[in-house]
Amino acid sequence: MTTPPVTTPPTTPPQTAPGYGPPGTGGAGSSNPANLAIGSGLLLLAGAITITDVAQRRRRATTGK
């Protein structure tokens, strides 16, 4: 039979609101807000490249060039 742990796991105090990064990973919940913009921009760029590639492939398949 196992016994439950004596201590409770640490949680974020009620007066603390974590930031973009998870607390306890060295950043204490803080992250550069530019990271959010850079990540979103990269995802949008990847989507645009994918859409352009699909359109070119369809055009080539239709025209045979």
Buried (B, 14 or more C-beta within 10 A) or exposed (E): EEEEEEEEEEEEEEEEEBBEBEBEEEBEBEBEEEEEEEEEEEEEEEEEEEEEEEEEEEEEEEEEE
